[in-house]
């Protein structure tokens, strides 16, 4: 204790910490993915995340985390649909609005970056 960890021993030490804490096993690298997903969900710009991760190209960041972005897009569509239906008690309007929104093309496909 009190000395820097050798990079090669980090995964082993991390597993040891997880075991002692009674937590399920995850890879140390999974912390990077979890942090990135949380940043995306908080609305942090993809360019900022790219720089934090050290990716040379934003396309790498966009591709690796496309699943998170797609989930956020679905949530945005649901939020917009709910806002459009607000004030209208018609079930038909709500269903129609949500169906129409879900068929709209995405403004930015997951593999294309502006």
DRENDO-1510 file (C-alpha; in Angstrom, 1 decimal, always signed):
<recs>
REC; n; res; u; v; w
REC; 1; UNK; +0.0; +0.0; +0.0 .
REC; 2; UNK; +1.1; +3.5; -0.6 .
REC; 3; UNK; +2.9; +2.7; -3.8 .
REC; 4; UNK; +1.7; +3.2; -7.4 .
REC; 5; UNK; +0.1; +0.2; -9.0 .
REC; 6; UNK; +1.7; -1.5; -11.9 .
REC; 7; UNK; -0.6; -1.2; -14.9 .
REC; 8; UNK; -0.4; -5.0; -15.5 .
REC; 9; UNK; -1.7; -5.7; -12.0 .
REC; 10; UNK; -4.7; -3.3; -12.2 .
REC; 11; UNK; -7.3; -5.8; -13.5 .
REC; 12; UNK; -6.3; -8.3; -10.8 .
REC; 13; UNK; -6.4; -5.7; -8.0 .
REC; 14; UNK; -9.8; -4.5; -9.3 .
REC; 15; UNK; -11.2; -8.0; -9.2 .
REC; 16; UNK; -10.0; -8.3; -5.6 .
REC; 17; UNK; -11.7; -5.0; -4.7 .
REC; 18; UNK; -15.0; -6.2; -6.3 .
REC; 19; UNK; -14.8; -9.6; -4.4 .
REC; 20; UNK; -14.1; -7.9; -1.1 .
REC; 21; UNK; -17.0; -5.5; -1.6 .
REC; 22; UNK; -19.3; -8.4; -2.6 .
REC; 23; UNK; -20.0; -6.9; -6.0 .
REC; 24; UNK; -20.5; -8.8; -9.3 .
REC; 25; UNK; -17.5; -9.2; -11.6 .
REC; 26; UNK; -17.0; -6.6; -14.3 .
REC; 27; UNK; -14.0; -5.7; -16.3 .
REC; 28; UNK; -12.1; -2.6; -15.3 .
REC; 29; UNK; -12.6; -1.3; -18.9 .
REC; 30; UNK; -16.4; -1.6; -18.3 .
REC; 31; UNK; -16.1; +1.5; -16.0 .
REC; 32; UNK; -15.1; +3.5; -19.1 .
REC; 33; UNK; -18.2; +2.4; -21.0 .
REC; 34; UNK; -20.5; +3.0; -18.0 .
REC; 35; UNK; -19.1; +6.5; -17.5 .
REC; 36; UNK; -19.5; +7.3; -21.2 .
REC; 37; UNK; -23.1; +6.1; -21.2 .
REC; 38; UNK; -23.9; +8.3; -18.1 .
REC; 39; UNK; -22.3; +11.3; -19.8 .
REC; 40; UNK; -24.4; +10.8; -22.9 .
REC; 41; UNK; -27.6; +10.4; -20.8 .
REC; 42; UNK; -26.7; +13.7; -19.1 .
REC; 43; UNK; -26.6; +15.4; -22.4 .
REC; 44; UNK; -22.9; +15.9; -22.6 .
REC; 45; UNK; -21.9; +16.7; -26.2 .
REC; 46; UNK; -20.4; +13.8; -28.2 .
REC; 47; UNK; -17.3; +16.0; -29.1 .
REC; 48; UNK; -16.5; +16.5; -25.4 .
REC; 49; UNK; -16.9; +12.8; -24.8 .
REC; 50; UNK; -14.6; +12.0; -27.8 .
REC; 51; UNK; -11.9; +14.2; -26.3 .
REC; 52; UNK; -12.3; +12.7; -22.8 .
REC; 53; UNK; -12.0; +9.2; -24.2 .
REC; 54; UNK; -9.0; +10.1; -26.4 .
REC; 55; UNK; -10.6; +8.9; -29.6 .
REC; 56; UNK; -8.9; +10.4; -32.7 .
REC; 57; UNK; -12.1; +10.5; -34.7 .
REC; 58; UNK; -15.7; +11.3; -33.5 .
REC; 59; UNK; -16.9; +8.5; -35.7 .
REC; 60; UNK; -15.4; +5.9; -33.4 .
REC; 61; UNK; -17.2; +7.4; -30.4 .
REC; 62; UNK; -20.5; +7.6; -32.3 .
REC; 63; UNK; -20.2; +4.0; -33.5 .
REC; 64; UNK; -19.2; +2.5; -30.2 .
REC; 65; UNK; -21.9; +4.3; -28.3 .
REC; 66; UNK; -24.7; +4.2; -31.0 .
REC; 67; UNK; -26.9; +2.0; -28.8 .
REC; 68; UNK; -27.0; +4.6; -26.1 .
REC; 69; UNK; -27.7; +7.4; -28.6 .
REC; 70; UNK; -30.6; +5.3; -30.1 .
REC; 71; UNK; -32.1; +4.8; -26.7 .
REC; 72; UNK; -31.9; +8.5; -26.0 .
REC; 73; UNK; -33.5; +9.2; -29.4 .
REC; 74; UNK; -36.4; +6.9; -28.6 .
REC; 75; UNK; -36.9; +8.6; -25.3 .
REC; 76; UNK; -36.9; +12.0; -27.0 .
REC; 77; UNK; -39.6; +10.8; -29.5 .
REC; 78; UNK; -41.7; +9.5; -26.6 .
REC; 79; UNK; -41.3; +12.8; -24.8 .
REC; 80; UNK; -42.3; +14.8; -27.9 .
REC; 81; UNK; -45.3; +12.5; -28.5 .
REC; 82; UNK; -46.5; +12.9; -24.9 .
REC; 83; UNK; -46.1; +16.7; -25.3 .
REC; 84; UNK; -48.2; +16.6; -28.5 .
REC; 85; UNK; -50.9; +14.5; -26.9 .
REC; 86; UNK; -51.0; +16.7; -23.8 .
REC; 87; UNK; -54.3; +18.5; -23.5 .
REC; 88; UNK; -56.0; +16.1; -26.0 .
REC; 89; UNK; -57.8; +13.2; -24.3 .
REC; 90; UNK; -58.3; +11.4; -27.5 .
REC; 91; UNK; -56.5; +8.0; -27.4 .
REC; 92; UNK; -56.6; +8.0; -31.2 .
REC; 93; UNK; -54.6; +11.2; -31.4 .
REC; 94; UNK; -52.0; +9.9; -29.0 .
REC; 95; UNK; -51.6; +6.6; -30.9 .
REC; 96; UNK; -51.5; +8.4; -34.3 .
REC; 97; UNK; -48.9; +11.0; -33.1 .
REC; 98; UNK; -46.6; +8.3; -31.6 .
REC; 99; UNK; -46.9; +6.2; -34.7 .
REC; 100; UNK; -46.1; +9.1; -37.0 .
REC; 101; UNK; -43.1; +10.2; -34.9 .
REC; 102; UNK; -41.7; +6.7; -34.9 .
REC; 103; UNK; -41.7; +6.6; -38.7 .
REC; 104; UNK; -39.8; +9.9; -39.0 .
REC; 105; UNK; -36.2; +9.4; -40.3 .
REC; 106; UNK; -33.6; +10.1; -37.7 .
REC; 107; UNK; -31.9; +13.5; -38.1 .
REC; 108; UNK; -28.5; +11.9; -37.5 .
REC; 109; UNK; -28.2; +8.1; -38.2 .
REC; 110; UNK; -25.9; +6.3; -35.7 .
REC; 111; UNK; -23.1; +5.7; -38.2 .
REC; 112; UNK; -23.2; +9.2; -39.6 .
REC; 113; UNK; -21.8; +12.2; -37.7 .
REC; 114; UNK; -22.2; +15.8; -38.5 .
</recs>
